[in-house]
Amino acid sequence: MICYNDIKILKVKGIMVSYVKLWKMLIDLGMKKKDLKEKTGIGSTTLTKLNNNELVSMAVMIKICEVLHCNIGEVMDIIYE
């Protein structure tokens, strides 16, 4: 695990992801993480992975994008070294 702008990011096979954009979007929309969990139907384990900037499935990202009416690049970043 490394830190990027004071945010813990898990590095897996050279791929790092950041969901900072997701959390900022939730703030802008006045939503809590609990609301996102309920509206998308994702589980607690998946929400924990998102909190820890760990990889989640594309299906999860699509659910999030559907609920927030956005594109994947608006809620996550892939970080290359």
Stockholm file with secondary structure:
# STOCKHOLM 1.0

chainA/1-81         MICYNDIKILKVKGIMVSYVKLWKMLIDLGMKKKDLKEKTGIGSTTLTKLNNNELVSMAVMIKICEVLHCNIGEVMDIIYE
#=GR chainA/1-81 SS CEEETTEEECEETTEEEECHHHHHHHHHHTCCHHHHHHHHTCCHHHHHHHHTTCCCCHHHHHHHHHHHTCCGGGTCEEECC
#=GC SS_cons        CEEETTEEECEETTEEEECHHHHHHHHHHTCCHHHHHHHHTCCHHHHHHHHTTCCCCHHHHHHHHHHHTCCGGGTCEEECC
//
